[in-house]
Amino acid sequence: MMYCTKCNVERDGKFCSECGTKLVECMAVEAETCYRTAEDYYYGRNGKDEDNEEAAKWYLKAAEQGHADAQYKLAGCYENGWGVDEDGEAAAEWYMKAAEQGHADAQYEIGYILYNVCDGCEEEGLEWWHKAAEQGQEDAINILKELE
């Protein structure tokens, strides 16, 4: 599929049928542009209808390019079945990729998974919660207070 960088949409052909801009390969589109497009579909803004399937597709394009916010949002899509089939393993993998880049909310989520879901992983879960708390992530701060 090709992409119009001016209209911010996928199109068929070599040129955009709306504005005439030469189309580029979707993966050549910058991660941030893919992420913003995903957000537009997710929230139904900037002329796009709310569409979780389209949002997940665009989050994936940005996530594959290493965009931490997109990785986090894609993980949430997999965790909750928003626009993709629910898949806990895929959610954990994407949360981990974002967490490893320092994404505080992803660090909280991976901490939660490790502490509550993975047998014998409580210490590692606590480590991730501490990393998130150090960045001011409120849920991590609160849970660590409760565990003291």
URJO-V508213 format. One line per field, one symbol per residue. phi: phi as a letter, one per 30 degrees, with the letter a starting at -180 (. if undefined). A space follows every 10 residues. Layout:
BEGIN
phi->???
END
This chain:
BEGIN
phi->.cbcdddibd bcjcbddcci dddceeddde eddddddedd ddcibhicdd adddeddded edddcjdddd ddddeddddc idibdeaddd edddeddddd cjdddddddd dddddcccdi ceddddeddd ddddcidedd eddddddd
END
